[in-house]
C-alpha cells in the first residue's frame, strides 16, 4: 500500500477505490464483501464510525464491531484474510480503522447469506461482484484464451476504473477501428464477460456481474 496517511487525511480524501466509510458494521457478510474487494484490487482502508459524508459518528461498542470484522475476515472470506485494525479517538468519538493489503493470494471469495462464493473487486467507491469467467482457469478453453489477449486485458483494466465503455472508447484504447472494436465488445457480451448496458447507439458495455 502507499505511504500511510493519517485517519484525518483519509476522511478528508473521501470514499474511493481504496477508502470506504461505515457508520457501523451491520452485517459480517457485507463487510466480508468490502474487505475481500480491497484484497482483490489495490488494498484499502475501512473506517468504521464514519458517515458516508465523512461525519464523525463514532462506535458505541468497539468489541461488537471487532467481533463481526473478525468473523468476516476469518470465516466468511476464502482464503481468510489477515487485516490490521486500530482504534482512534477523534473529537471524543471512537473510530475503528481497518487496513487491508492487496493480496498476493487473490482472488478471495466472500460468502453471502446463501453460502454462495462470490469474488468482488473495487470499482471507484463500490465493491462489485465479477463473473468467474474473469478468473484464470474458471472458464472454457476458448474463453480463457480470449481473456489472456492483450486487448481484453486492457479492456478489463479500463473497466475496473471506469464503469462503462463504448466501441469508440475501446477503439482508442487498443488503436483499432471503431467497427472492429464494436465486434469485439459484442463478442465479449455473447460470452457473458460483458453486459450490454445501453442497446441504443452508441451501445455501452460494462463488466457483467450477478448477485
Backbone as CSV, one residue per row, in Angstrom:
resi,resn,N_x,N_y,N_z,CA_x,CA_y,CA_z,C_x,C_y,C_z
1,UNK,0.841,-1.197,0.000,0.000,0.000,0.000,0.874,1.243,0.000
2,UNK,0.309,2.394,-0.451,1.090,3.623,-0.462,1.421,4.100,0.948
3,UNK,2.179,5.199,1.034,2.584,5.745,2.328,1.370,5.947,3.230
4,UNK,1.521,5.576,4.485,0.392,5.581,5.417,-0.080,7.005,5.694
5,UNK,-1.355,7.243,5.468,-1.948,8.549,5.738,-2.626,8.525,7.098
6,UNK,-2.746,9.693,7.690,-3.466,9.785,8.954,-4.949,9.568,8.689
7,UNK,-5.678,9.191,9.735,-7.110,8.963,9.589,-7.827,10.243,9.176
8,UNK,-7.396,11.375,9.697,-7.998,12.661,9.312,-7.802,12.912,7.824
9,UNK,-6.612,12.639,7.322,-6.345,12.817,5.883,-7.246,11.923,5.033
10,UNK,-7.447,10.696,5.497,-8.292,9.749,4.768,-9.739,10.234,4.743
11,UNK,-10.225,10.733,5.876,-11.601,11.248,5.936,-11.770,12.420,4.976
12,UNK,-10.786,13.305,4.950,-10.850,14.466,4.051,-10.813,14.045,2.585
13,UNK,-10.097,12.970,2.299,-9.994,12.490,0.924,-11.327,11.936,0.431
14,UNK,-12.077,11.309,1.328,-13.391,10.772,0.968,-13.313,9.374,0.392
15,UNK,-14.473,8.756,0.236,-14.540,7.387,-0.253,-14.061,7.295,-1.703
16,UNK,-13.457,6.155,-2.017,-12.946,5.949,-3.360,-12.468,4.525,-3.527
17,UNK,-11.575,4.331,-4.482,-11.083,2.997,-4.800,-10.487,2.282,-3.591
18,UNK,-9.764,3.021,-2.742,-9.059,2.398,-1.609,-9.567,2.870,-0.252
19,UNK,-10.723,3.540,-0.233,-11.259,4.063,1.041,-12.753,3.795,1.117
20,UNK,-13.205,3.309,2.266,-14.645,3.158,2.485,-14.983,3.518,3.925
21,UNK,-16.130,4.196,4.102,-16.620,4.572,5.425,-17.835,3.716,5.772
22,UNK,-17.940,3.331,7.037,-19.125,2.638,7.535,-19.538,3.272,8.855
23,UNK,-20.823,3.527,9.008,-21.324,4.041,10.285,-21.150,2.964,11.345
24,UNK,-21.588,1.759,11.005,-21.373,0.576,11.846,-21.193,-0.615,10.903
25,UNK,-20.708,-1.720,11.444,-20.684,-2.968,10.673,-22.004,-3.658,10.948
26,UNK,-22.961,-3.470,10.053,-24.293,-4.015,10.324,-24.402,-5.494,9.981
27,UNK,-23.454,-6.014,9.182,-23.514,-7.422,8.816,-22.112,-7.944,8.507
28,UNK,-21.710,-9.071,9.106,-20.406,-9.659,8.774,-20.310,-10.024,7.295
29,UNK,-21.451,-10.399,6.694,-21.446,-10.772,5.276,-21.133,-9.558,4.389
30,UNK,-21.736,-8.422,4.722,-21.491,-7.220,3.927,-20.053,-6.747,4.064
31,UNK,-19.511,-6.858,5.267,-18.142,-6.389,5.460,-17.150,-7.371,4.841
32,UNK,-17.516,-8.648,4.747,-16.668,-9.622,4.043,-16.546,-9.229,2.571
33,UNK,-17.647,-8.752,2.005,-17.629,-8.271,0.620,-16.653,-7.107,0.464
34,UNK,-16.698,-6.171,1.407,-15.849,-4.982,1.319,-14.369,-5.330,1.459
35,UNK,-14.033,-6.088,2.489,-12.603,-6.344,2.718,-12.017,-7.269,1.656
36,UNK,-12.825,-8.193,1.141,-12.308,-9.061,0.075,-12.106,-8.275,-1.208
37,UNK,-12.978,-7.288,-1.461,-12.816,-6.472,-2.681,-11.540,-5.642,-2.606
38,UNK,-11.204,-5.130,-1.422,-9.938,-4.409,-1.261,-8.761,-5.348,-1.540
39,UNK,-8.811,-6.541,-0.951,-7.719,-7.507,-1.121,-7.575,-7.940,-2.570
40,UNK,-8.693,-8.001,-3.292,-8.672,-8.438,-4.691,-8.276,-7.323,-5.656
41,UNK,-8.191,-6.091,-5.164,-7.887,-4.971,-6.061,-6.576,-4.318,-5.644
42,UNK,-6.639,-3.187,-4.960,-5.409,-2.443,-4.645,-5.177,-2.262,-3.151
43,UNK,-5.908,-3.039,-2.336,-5.829,-2.815,-0.899,-6.666,-1.604,-0.527
44,UNK,-6.772,-1.326,0.777,-7.562,-0.168,1.167,-7.702,-0.011,2.662
45,UNK,-8.417,1.045,3.030,-8.669,1.367,4.434,-10.177,1.483,4.642
46,UNK,-10.679,0.778,5.642,-12.078,0.858,6.041,-12.134,1.589,7.376
47,UNK,-12.933,2.649,7.438,-13.123,3.387,8.687,-14.540,3.153,9.191
48,UNK,-14.653,2.613,10.399,-15.956,2.343,10.999,-16.224,3.415,12.050
49,UNK,-17.437,3.987,11.998,-17.780,5.099,12.878,-17.775,6.411,12.123
50,UNK,-17.749,6.314,10.783,-17.738,7.491,9.915,-18.931,7.421,8.965
51,UNK,-19.658,8.513,8.822,-20.775,8.559,7.889,-20.291,8.641,6.460
52,UNK,-21.184,8.379,5.500,-20.814,8.442,4.090,-20.293,9.819,3.692
53,UNK,-20.748,10.844,4.410,-20.323,12.207,4.111,-19.066,12.607,4.875
54,UNK,-18.488,11.649,5.610,-17.272,11.938,6.364,-17.523,12.415,7.780
55,UNK,-18.780,12.412,8.202,-19.107,12.882,9.548,-18.569,11.923,10.609
56,UNK,-18.023,12.480,11.685,-17.519,11.672,12.797,-18.698,11.240,13.665
57,UNK,-19.027,9.952,13.625,-20.165,9.431,14.385,-19.712,8.571,15.557
58,UNK,-18.600,7.864,15.397,-18.099,7.002,16.457,-18.853,5.686,16.545
59,UNK,-18.285,4.734,17.271,-18.934,3.439,17.504,-19.227,3.319,18.985
60,UNK,-20.367,2.701,19.285,-20.759,2.571,20.691,-20.077,1.385,21.360
61,UNK,-19.794,0.333,20.559,-19.159,-0.859,21.125,-18.041,-1.323,20.199
62,UNK,-16.821,-1.037,20.588,-15.670,-1.464,19.790,-15.630,-2.985,19.676
63,UNK,-15.895,-3.692,20.781,-15.862,-5.154,20.801,-16.858,-5.741,19.818
64,UNK,-18.055,-5.191,19.788,-19.106,-5.693,18.902,-18.683,-5.575,17.441
65,UNK,-18.077,-4.446,17.080,-17.635,-4.232,15.699,-16.489,-5.186,15.360
66,UNK,-15.557,-5.350,16.280,-14.402,-6.215,16.033,-14.807,-7.681,15.876
67,UNK,-15.805,-8.116,16.653,-16.260,-9.499,16.548,-16.825,-9.781,15.158
68,UNK,-17.605,-8.840,14.617,-18.165,-9.019,13.273,-17.065,-8.964,12.220
69,UNK,-16.108,-8.087,12.429,-14.998,-7.949,11.496,-14.138,-9.213,11.468
70,UNK,-13.846,-9.751,12.653,-13.027,-10.959,12.732,-13.748,-12.163,12.134
71,UNK,-15.051,-12.232,12.313,-15.810,-13.322,11.702,-15.751,-13.210,10.179
72,UNK,-15.887,-11.985,9.682,-15.854,-11.769,8.228,-14.505,-12.178,7.652
73,UNK,-13.416,-11.693,8.252,-12.074,-11.946,7.715,-11.651,-13.393,7.858
74,UNK,-12.066,-14.038,8.959,-11.604,-15.384,9.240,-12.519,-16.505,8.798
75,UNK,-13.838,-16.218,8.719,-14.798,-17.274,8.428,-15.555,-17.080,7.112
76,UNK,-15.727,-15.829,6.687,-16.581,-15.555,5.528,-15.808,-15.157,4.285
77,UNK,-14.486,-15.179,4.372,-13.640,-14.924,3.203,-12.758,-16.142,2.979
78,UNK,-12.705,-16.602,1.739,-11.851,-17.732,1.364,-10.836,-17.241,0.329
79,UNK,-9.580,-17.409,0.561,-8.838,-17.804,1.733,-8.933,-16.691,2.781
80,UNK,-8.949,-17.034,4.101,-9.074,-15.997,5.127,-8.040,-14.894,4.955
81,UNK,-8.425,-13.679,5.341,-7.564,-12.516,5.175,-6.914,-12.101,6.490
82,UNK,-5.680,-11.638,6.382,-5.018,-11.017,7.523,-5.233,-9.513,7.404
83,UNK,-5.883,-8.936,8.393,-6.148,-7.495,8.369,-5.549,-6.855,9.619
84,UNK,-5.317,-5.561,9.536,-4.796,-4.821,10.691,-5.860,-3.813,11.125
85,UNK,-6.066,-3.704,12.432,-7.038,-2.717,12.895,-6.525,-2.008,14.136
86,UNK,-6.999,-0.795,14.307,-6.637,0.018,15.468,-7.810,0.931,15.770
87,UNK,-7.847,1.468,16.968,-8.895,2.418,17.331,-8.270,3.779,17.605
88,UNK,-8.994,4.814,17.235,-8.537,6.177,17.453,-9.696,6.997,18.016
89,UNK,-9.355,8.015,18.783,-10.367,8.917,19.313,-10.245,10.249,18.582
90,UNK,-11.296,10.619,17.858,-11.316,11.883,17.116,-12.495,12.709,17.610
91,UNK,-12.207,13.883,18.150,-13.254,14.748,18.719,-14.112,13.990,19.719
92,UNK,-13.466,13.117,20.500,-14.190,12.374,21.522,-14.978,11.192,20.995
93,UNK,-14.870,10.910,19.703,-15.591,9.783,19.098,-14.600,8.657,18.787
94,UNK,-14.981,7.417,19.133,-14.107,6.274,18.892,-14.289,5.774,17.467
95,UNK,-13.187,5.741,16.706,-13.197,5.324,15.310,-12.358,4.061,15.163
96,UNK,-12.871,3.096,14.423,-12.145,1.861,14.150,-11.534,1.951,12.756
97,UNK,-10.213,1.794,12.694,-9.504,1.846,11.410,-9.047,0.438,11.040
98,UNK,-9.441,0.000,9.853,-9.113,-1.343,9.376,-8.318,-1.206,8.079
99,UNK,-7.146,-1.837,8.033,-6.297,-1.761,6.841,-6.162,-3.138,6.201
100,UNK,-6.344,-3.168,4.895,-6.289,-4.416,4.132,-5.306,-4.224,2.990
101,UNK,-4.315,-5.087,2.890,-3.350,-5.014,1.794,-3.886,-5.722,0.559
102,UNK,-3.394,-5.309,-0.598,-3.658,-6.087,-1.808,-3.055,-7.466,-1.589
103,UNK,-3.814,-8.498,-1.867,-3.388,-9.855,-1.504,-2.582,-10.536,-2.610
104,UNK,-1.472,-11.169,-2.236,-0.727,-11.965,-3.216,-1.433,-13.282,-3.525
105,UNK,-2.448,-13.619,-2.723,-3.171,-14.882,-2.891,-4.534,-14.697,-3.547
106,UNK,-4.784,-13.530,-4.132,-6.094,-13.303,-4.742,-6.279,-14.209,-5.963
107,UNK,-7.525,-14.545,-6.306,-8.748,-13.935,-5.792,-9.243,-14.576,-4.497
108,UNK,-9.893,-13.770,-3.668,-10.551,-14.233,-2.454,-12.059,-14.207,-2.689
109,UNK,-12.713,-15.229,-2.216,-14.176,-15.302,-2.318,-14.811,-14.819,-1.013
110,UNK,-15.933,-14.124,-1.139,-16.735,-13.756,0.031,-17.992,-14.613,0.022
111,UNK,-18.337,-15.155,1.178,-19.561,-15.946,1.302,-20.728,-15.030,1.642
112,UNK,-21.868,-15.253,0.988,-23.057,-14.478,1.345,-23.985,-15.318,2.211
113,UNK,-25.150,-14.753,2.529,-26.083,-15.425,3.438,-26.579,-16.755,2.882
114,UNK,-26.511,-16.934,1.552,-26.942,-18.180,0.917,-25.778,-19.154,0.740
115,UNK,-24.651,-18.820,1.362,-23.438,-19.636,1.279,-22.866,-19.698,-0.134
116,UNK,-23.183,-18.690,-0.938,-22.612,-18.597,-2.282,-21.247,-17.923,-2.200
117,UNK,-20.313,-18.402,-3.007,-18.958,-17.848,-3.041,-18.855,-16.860,-4.200
118,UNK,-18.583,-15.600,-3.879,-18.561,-14.539,-4.891,-17.252,-13.767,-4.794
119,UNK,-16.698,-13.431,-5.945,-15.478,-12.622,-5.998,-15.881,-11.170,-6.228
120,UNK,-15.369,-10.286,-5.369,-15.650,-8.861,-5.502,-14.364,-8.095,-5.787
121,UNK,-14.498,-7.028,-6.566,-13.394,-6.100,-6.789,-13.907,-4.688,-6.527
122,UNK,-12.992,-3.742,-6.399,-13.366,-2.340,-6.234,-13.461,-1.674,-7.596
123,UNK,-14.550,-0.994,-7.821,-14.694,-0.111,-8.978,-15.131,1.238,-8.427
124,UNK,-14.221,2.229,-8.543,-14.431,3.534,-7.920,-14.651,3.326,-6.423
125,UNK,-15.819,3.749,-5.889,-16.034,3.629,-4.442,-16.987,2.492,-4.095
126,UNK,-17.126,1.516,-5.006,-18.051,0.408,-4.786,-17.323,-0.935,-4.816
127,UNK,-17.867,-1.893,-4.072,-17.402,-3.279,-4.132,-18.403,-4.045,-4.983
128,UNK,-17.953,-4.530,-6.136,-18.884,-5.171,-7.062,-18.425,-6.585,-7.391
129,UNK,-19.386,-7.502,-7.603,-19.034,-8.875,-7.947,-18.641,-8.979,-9.412
130,UNK,-17.739,-9.900,-9.712,-17.366,-10.155,-11.095,-17.647,-11.607,-11.412
131,UNK,-17.837,-11.920,-12.689,-18.119,-13.310,-13.047,-16.881,-14.180,-12.898
132,UNK,-17.097,-15.449,-12.650,-15.979,-16.376,-12.527,-15.164,-16.453,-13.812
133,UNK,-15.806,-16.121,-14.933,-15.096,-16.179,-16.206,-13.879,-15.274,-16.235
134,UNK,-13.888,-14.230,-15.411,-12.763,-13.312,-15.415,-11.577,-13.831,-14.623
135,UNK,-11.744,-14.956,-13.978,-10.658,-15.535,-13.191,-10.009,-16.655,-13.982
136,UNK,-8.702,-16.560,-14.156,-7.970,-17.540,-14.947,-8.290,-18.965,-14.495
137,UNK,-8.619,-19.800,-15.448,-8.806,-21.213,-15.148,-10.228,-21.597,-14.805
138,UNK,-11.174,-20.643,-14.831,-12.540,-20.995,-14.456,-13.510,-20.920,-15.629
139,UNK,-12.998,-20.701,-16.826,-13.851,-20.688,-17.998,-13.444,-21.799,-18.946
140,UNK,-14.138,-21.892,-20.090,-13.725,-22.888,-21.066,-12.440,-22.430,-21.746
141,UNK,-11.839,-23.308,-22.518,-10.530,-23.027,-23.104,-10.562,-21.803,-24.018
142,UNK,-11.624,-21.671,-24.825,-11.715,-20.533,-25.748,-11.824,-19.219,-24.980
143,UNK,-12.594,-19.246,-23.891,-12.764,-18.033,-23.096,-11.462,-17.654,-22.406
144,UNK,-10.777,-18.652,-21.862,-9.501,-18.383,-21.203,-8.498,-17.779,-22.182
145,UNK,-8.491,-18.293,-23.409,-7.590,-17.780,-24.437,-7.935,-16.320,-24.754
146,UNK,-9.233,-16.047,-24.826,-9.684,-14.685,-25.114,-9.296,-13.729,-23.989
147,UNK,-9.479,-14.153,-22.741,-9.158,-13.308,-21.595,-7.660,-13.030,-21.477
148,UNK,-6.855,-13.900,-22.063,-5.400,-13.743,-21.976,-4.848,-12.784,-23.026
149,UNK,-5.695,-12.355,-23.972,-5.203,-11.466,-25.023,-4.946,-10.073,-24.473
150,UNK,-4.014,-9.381,-25.107,-3.620,-8.047,-24.644,-4.798,-7.071,-24.689
151,UNK,-5.605,-7.156,-25.752,-6.716,-6.221,-25.912,-7.759,-6.389,-24.805
152,UNK,-8.068,-7.639,-24.478,-9.085,-7.885,-23.452,-8.545,-7.522,-22.069
153,UNK,-7.279,-7.793,-21.831,-6.672,-7.392,-20.565,-6.730,-5.881,-20.395
154,UNK,-6.457,-5.152,-21.484,-6.512,-3.682,-21.443,-7.934,-3.219,-21.160
155,UNK,-8.908,-3.890,-21.774,-10.306,-3.523,-21.573,-10.737,-3.746,-20.132
156,UNK,-10.397,-4.907,-19.556,-10.789,-5.207,-18.186,-10.140,-4.228,-17.217
157,UNK,-8.877,-3.913,-17.459,-8.184,-2.929,-16.619,-8.885,-1.581,-16.688
158,UNK,-9.306,-1.191,-17.872,-10.018,0.078,-18.068,-11.347,0.072,-17.322
159,UNK,-12.084,-1.035,-17.396,-13.402,-1.111,-16.773,-13.347,-1.234,-15.263
160,UNK,-12.177,-1.531,-14.709,-12.047,-1.556,-13.258,-11.991,-0.146,-12.686
161,UNK,-11.659,0.828,-13.529,-11.596,2.212,-13.056,-12.699,3.071,-13.666
162,UNK,-13.329,2.580,-14.725,-14.414,3.300,-15.388,-15.586,2.347,-15.546
163,UNK,-16.758,2.794,-15.202,-17.910,1.894,-15.152,-18.276,1.273,-16.495
164,UNK,-18.197,2.060,-17.580,-18.679,1.586,-18.872,-17.703,1.945,-19.985
165,UNK,-17.923,1.321,-21.134,-17.083,1.604,-22.305,-17.955,1.547,-23.562
166,UNK,-17.628,2.358,-24.539,-18.279,2.324,-25.847,-17.273,1.814,-26.869
167,UNK,-17.763,1.475,-28.038,-16.870,0.999,-29.098,-15.850,2.077,-29.459
168,UNK,-16.276,3.326,-29.474,-15.355,4.406,-29.815,-14.214,4.496,-28.792
169,UNK,-14.583,4.419,-27.497,-13.557,4.490,-26.448,-12.624,3.290,-26.524
170,UNK,-13.201,2.096,-26.748,-12.386,0.881,-26.826,-11.452,0.915,-28.033
171,UNK,-11.940,1.471,-29.140,-11.104,1.546,-30.340,-9.870,2.397,-30.092
172,UNK,-10.030,3.440,-29.268,-8.889,4.294,-28.938,-7.921,3.584,-28.005
173,UNK,-8.473,2.784,-27.083,-7.630,2.072,-26.125,-6.707,1.090,-26.839
174,UNK,-7.255,0.362,-27.824,-6.467,-0.689,-28.485,-5.993,-0.279,-29.872
175,UNK,-6.276,0.980,-30.245,-5.784,1.525,-31.522,-6.257,0.692,-32.719
176,UNK,-7.566,0.579,-32.839,-8.151,-0.147,-33.960,-9.378,0.613,-34.446
177,UNK,-10.032,0.097,-35.465,-11.221,0.781,-35.988,-12.390,0.625,-35.025
178,UNK,-13.283,1.595,-35.068,-14.456,1.544,-34.192,-15.324,0.333,-34.522
179,UNK,-15.401,-0.011,-35.808,-16.223,-1.150,-36.224,-15.672,-2.459,-35.644
180,UNK,-14.353,-2.627,-35.692,-13.736,-3.839,-35.138,-13.905,-3.874,-33.622
181,UNK,-13.746,-2.726,-32.989,-13.914,-2.655,-31.539,-15.338,-3.042,-31.145
182,UNK,-16.320,-2.607,-31.940,-17.720,-2.936,-31.659,-17.955,-4.439,-31.779
183,UNK,-17.351,-5.061,-32.791,-17.494,-6.521,-32.945,-16.904,-7.255,-31.750
184,UNK,-15.748,-6.782,-31.288,-15.100,-7.428,-30.142,-15.944,-7.288,-28.885
185,UNK,-16.518,-6.118,-28.660,-17.352,-5.896,-27.480,-18.591,-6.792,-27.513
186,UNK,-19.209,-6.917,-28.674,-20.391,-7.762,-28.794,-20.037,-9.238,-28.613
187,UNK,-18.845,-9.626,-29.067,-18.386,-10.997,-28.871,-18.189,-11.285,-27.393
188,UNK,-17.614,-10.323,-26.668,-17.393,-10.485,-25.224,-18.723,-10.530,-24.478
189,UNK,-19.708,-9.765,-24.957,-21.039,-9.801,-24.339,-21.700,-11.156,-24.589
190,UNK,-21.503,-11.713,-25.782,-22.081,-13.022,-26.109,-21.475,-14.116,-25.239
191,UNK,-20.225,-13.934,-24.838,-19.553,-14.921,-23.994,-19.784,-14.660,-22.509
192,UNK,-20.690,-13.718,-22.200,-21.074,-13.419,-20.817,-19.943,-12.788,-20.011
193,UNK,-19.011,-12.145,-20.695,-17.939,-11.441,-19.995,-18.337,-9.980,-19.795
194,UNK,-19.009,-9.429,-20.777,-19.510,-8.054,-20.671,-21.030,-8.055,-20.638
195,UNK,-21.577,-6.983,-20.102,-23.021,-6.757,-20.083,-23.322,-5.534,-20.941
196,UNK,-24.250,-5.691,-21.885,-24.642,-4.559,-22.714,-25.624,-3.712,-21.916
197,UNK,-25.156,-2.545,-21.463,-25.946,-1.696,-20.580,-26.965,-0.888,-21.371
198,UNK,-26.517,-0.329,-22.490,-27.381,0.522,-23.301,-27.360,0.011,-24.730
199,UNK,-28.497,-0.471,-25.216,-28.552,-1.048,-26.559,-28.760,0.008,-27.633
200,UNK,-29.161,1.209,-27.234,-29.287,2.303,-28.191,-27.892,2.781,-28.580
201,UNK,-27.795,3.415,-29.726,-26.492,3.904,-30.176,-26.108,5.173,-29.411
202,UNK,-24.854,5.329,-28.951,-23.827,4.291,-29.025,-24.047,3.233,-27.946
203,UNK,-23.860,1.978,-28.294,-24.011,0.891,-27.326,-22.960,1.036,-26.228
204,UNK,-23.377,0.751,-25.007,-22.497,0.880,-23.848,-22.375,-0.472,-23.149
205,UNK,-21.167,-0.809,-22.742,-20.902,-2.103,-22.120,-20.237,-1.905,-20.761
206,UNK,-20.456,-2.859,-19.866,-19.768,-2.862,-18.570,-19.371,-4.298,-18.253
207,UNK,-18.551,-4.463,-17.194,-18.261,-5.805,-16.723,-19.562,-6.443,-16.260
208,UNK,-19.776,-7.684,-16.608,-21.016,-8.368,-16.209,-20.849,-8.945,-14.818
209,UNK,-21.819,-8.706,-13.971,-21.818,-9.337,-12.650,-23.248,-9.704,-12.283
210,UNK,-23.372,-10.628,-11.370,-24.696,-11.043,-10.908,-24.661,-11.226,-9.413
211,UNK,-25.731,-10.878,-8.757,-25.798,-11.025,-7.301,-25.854,-12.500,-6.937
